[in-house]
């Protein structure tokens, strides 16, 4: 397989600059997810990798070989699209085999490769069906099979699961990652779905407005977000953010948010009156009768294994996630606490994480 390197990549559409100075290395056999909201540049970067978009500035290398100006068919990559792109008049076998047949591969080799891919993707019983007789998940596996038989250096996935329902998305996440692990491929996967990124990636590249905001393993991006954007984008439900400042409380610094004095991480010291943005994830708020903080429950959302409650605290909505299905009446006062080790602090001017 191959390492994919991006050096100083820039992209313009006419006079509009949509991407500036992207520097990234995707290691050999790694599964890297480009994650971000619509319009952040992740699909444009993937299409430049595939040769479907021209590069305005910079250089892309695959396996050490410069790809600028190289035709897509000569890049030794395979791309799986969002819309499957299957031929409706061809059966599954011929859809998978199409690229090999165009390249005049021997018939027995085509048969061997298609049977291998079909077995890997659990498609063998459907090889003689037309795409219209398949489910969405089966069609996506056919599209993957067509990519697999090419035995490329790099697999590119452009939001391949966005047309599937929630159950199928979960199943296909498992299938794609399982195939990557079995084949030891290099995979670049584009999505706006943080669950896909967190569950599948070796490394996540968080993008916004044509820039890279943070690169790291899923745990690191979740536990130590580089800035407010990453902290808000990663995690469901989103992180709570409170604007306030540091105060001295009997020699102990605390974060003052209206009437609340919230704990700060134990290993930091701050100057009094310093403005901060205080972040705490809903799952890290501990609802406990002995908690020192109070809020009024105004709404609950039961998802089955857990419940998210909305607490009104000094006219601010603070979300907390509780395991199970607690019986808390609307309007009831709820005691809660915050573990200072789980607190995230950000600079209100730059939005950057304070360490």
Buried (B, 14 or more C-beta within 10 A) or exposed (E): BBBBBBBEBBBEEEEEEBBBBBEBBBBBBBBBBBBBEEBBBBBBBBBBBBBBBEBBBBEBBBBEEEBEEBEEEEBBBBBBBBEBEBEEEBBBBBBBBBBBEEEEBEEEEBBEBBBEBBEBBEBEEBBEBBBEEBEBBBBBBBBBBBBBBBBBBBBBBBBBBEBBEEEBBBEBBEBBBEBBEEBEBBBBBBBBBBEBBBBBBBBBBBBBBBBBBBBBEBEBBBEBBBBBBBBBBBBBBBBBBBEBBBBEEEEEBBBBBEEBBBBBBEEEEBEEEBEBBBBBBBBBBBBEEEBEBEBEBEEBEEEEEBBBBBBBBEEBEBBBBBEEEBEBEEEEEBBBBBEBEBBBBBBEEEBEBBE
